[in-house]
Amino acid sequence: MGLRAVRLVPLLVVAFGFVACGAYRPSLDGDLNTGRRAMLTRRPGEALKSFDRAVSAHPSSGLAHLWRGRALEELARFDEAAAAYARAVELEPSADHRLHAGALAGRVGDSARAIALLGDAVSAPSALRGPAETVVRLVRQPLAEAVIRWAVADPAAEALLRALIESGDDAAAVALAQARGWARPTADYCTATVPDLSDEGRALLAMVLGARNPDCLYDAGVTLTDAGRIRLARRVMRTVAESAEREGVRGRARTFLRHRLPSHEVAPLVEALTAAGAHLQLVDGLAVEARTAYDAAIAGDPAFSWPYRKIGLIWESRDEEREAFAWYQRAVAADPDDLVAQLGLGRVAYHGRRYDDALKAYRQVTVFDPDDVEGHVGVGTVLLAMGREADGVAALEEALARDPDHPEAQRLLEARARAGTTRVAAREDAGGHLARARQRLRDGRWEEAADAARQAAAVAPTSAASLLAAGGVVESVGDLETAKMLHEAAVAVAPTEMSVLVAAARFASRIGDDERVWSLADRIAGAEPWLATTSTRALPELGRGLVVAVYPGLSIAAALKVDVLLERGRIDEARALAGRFVLVRSGVDYCGQAQERLKDATSRDEIFQGFRRAVLAQPTRAECAWWFGQWLTDEGELRLARAMVTEARRATPGQDTKDSAARFLRIRLSGGREVAKAAEYLALLARRLVERGDDVHGRRLLEEAVRRDPGLVSAYNVLARLAWERGDAAEALARLERAVAVDAESWRAHRNLGLMLGQLQRPAAAELHLRRAVELFGEDIGTRVALARALYAQGKLAEYAAQTRTALKVADAVGQPLPEVREFLEAFERRGAIRALPPTSMPRVALGWNAD
């Protein structure tokens, strides 16, 4: 760009500013100007008085009604604001007036009205866009063009995009993106410049366009949550939890869904009231007005924890610890999984010198999210205040291992180092080893990760936090014996710390040490007052819910025991325990909720949690236990799957379902045989590694799994697939032959072996196993088609035709057309056999059985 062009850019901006100002309507009178100044200085109440006077003096002014609506909206008086915006649109149907009216309609859940108004706003002619395009054509300078296009960016377009996504109309959102020129096949929406879109808008666009793993989507979910846009944030985080390429990111999203977003769907109006209250409280500094909005939100949804904890924050800001503590307790009672409420509870308890309560709250945060730095800093700060220097230092080391630059953790540890109460070198060694171990895990260098974790444990043998962290790393690489030793060592170091006991109990549950789980659960519950435990036998459900909210160790211990009872098939005992400690509530249709989650394609953890609650709360809904058992089988959780399918078979009144469940146990779950839990867990770890592309380490864990339990058929199937994919057909066949040897009625093993033999041009051997698979599960269309192909290859043409007709009949019944198979059969029936073999077709398996 030449010197004259450089000088021209600021002149163009100034000139364009004059155009913009000329297009903006001047103020009506002093009241309107006074109100605007009050809005700019965060005084919406005073502004409203001025706008009321302006509307009274100029009732036909759309601008006065618009500004009055903005003040009312900021004060969370949404009905009045909507009426003011409607009047403004009626008087002056400009794009700006429609934008405000549509945006408010979207906030309070009137999606149809929001989309209509915002669509009109987007399509309305702009007084600025025409002159801007003219200037752009005349100047033809990139910088000038960028500035001008930025100046005329249309905020209604992004508002419409959000409204469409929030309403679930992705097709319309994609059409809008294409019409606006946003949809770019090769664009990186996290970094691309789109004049009409914010960072969050670009991330939402990437989501609906199906962009591959946009890195900014998680950050957008956090930002939307902070802004109170719960519905959008939940959808974004679910997308990340399901589709992010890295397991670590998926795990963070799952944790966020469980502990940062509400545990239930919140009505749009309640969401909007809470967000408006937060703006009044944190931006405008108007606590009284904020409290009014929060009270309205609580009246609309008493189970929503956010308004309670935000009222707690109001009292906390006034140094009223007693009132703040009470409100944070109400928040935790409404949603025990609310991590932010637990953090608030910890803060006010600490400042009020209620150290036991503070420690309990902060420990709960670290249980919810082991990577939450503030939780570890809180634990360390409280322990130091209690005089427990070693444990406090260990907790602060954990915080620095996750965030080496955390200022408060650094300050506290450096102060103790100067006083000689702790060894900085040892702290740095432990934290450095753990940080290196986690990095090696992320890099897939498993042995190095395990070595670094063991070094961390050796450096800090009296730090329960370091021992647990090291145990988690070695567990991830399949060294269960060392992991068990480190968890036991952590319990020995901190025998009364709930988070340590919980971590050790959950590890014991993962490896099937049921007696240890039960013992630790008793210790966790025993740490709570005896009267609280006893009261759960006499109080009604509402009272019990309040008790377990205040004393969370009771519900944690009960959940651990329920897991043991469910896997052992002691379903009635599990239901009684879950009801007593309000793990499930009466009158809730958990089965229906689980089915809705399936339709909404929510995360696996949410779906499984829904089915688990359905089994516990609704014994008559046998279909949920049946579906849960099938899902668990596909995921490799075979012990619990066996219990669920057995329960479904017992509870269902339908003979067809009883028969289907019995067959499922026989051909998918080895007749219901006991599976070694440690072997099952190793196979689960291996599966996750294989999904990430680490076949070598996954194979090693599978080998260890079948060493511990030689009858684990699912492990042989995966080992065979890995061998086949690397070109070792001999090993693949040997694995599958071993599978059918240990379980002669394993439908999947016979199926896989038959398909593999068919691909190796061994039709006679393939026929043997494919025929057996069809005998075991006749609705398996794909296997029947493969059997027909093997028969055809051997010249058994009549039977080929019979098997194919049967396959097509079943396919028609379940709506899975097989056109290539049908065309080949028709040609065969017209002309006879030809040299080419029939096509194969592998549709989804019938009866709702998924593929493991």
ABEGO torsion letter per residue (X at the ends): XBAAAAAAAAAAAAAAAAAAAAABBBBABAAAAAAAAAAAAGBAAAAAAAAAAAAAABAABAAAAAAAAAAAAAAGBAAAAAAAAAAAAAABBBAAAAAAAAAAAAAAGBAAAAAAAAAAAAABBBAAAAAAAAAAAAAGBAAAAAAAAAAABBAAAAAAAAAAAAAGBAAAAAAAAAAAGABBAABBAAABBBAABBAAAAAAAAAAAGBBGBAAAAAAAAAAAAAGBAAAAAAAAAAAAAABABAAAAAAAAAAAAAABBABBBBAAAAAAAAAAAAAAAAAGBAAAAAAAAAAAAAABAABAAAAAAAAAAAAAAGBAAAAAAAAAAAAAABAABAAAAAAAAAAAAAAGBAAAAAAAAAAAAAABAABAAAAAAAAAAAAAAGBAAAAAAAAAAAAAABAABAAAAAAAAAAAAAGABBAAAAAAAAAAAAAAAAAAAAGBAAAAAAAAAAAAAABAABAAAAAAAAAAAAAAGBAAAAAAAAAAAAAABAABAAAAAAAAAAAAAAGBAAAAAAAAAAAAAABBAAAAAAAAABBAAAAAAAAAABAAAAAAAAAAAAAAAAAGBAAAAAAAAAAAGABBBGBBAAAAAAAAAAAGBBAAAAAAAAAAAAAABAABAAAAAAAAAAAAAAGBAAAAAAAAAAAAAABABAAAAAAAAAAAAAAAGGGBBBBAAAAAAAAAAAAAAAAGBAAAAAAAAAAAAAABAABAAAAAAAAAAAAAAGBAAAAAAAAAAAAAABAABAAAAAAAAAAAAAAGBAAAAAAAAAAAAAABAABAAAAAAAAAAAAAAGBAAAAAAAAAAAAAAAAAAGBBBAAAAAAAAAAAAAEBBABBBBBBBBBBBGGBBBX
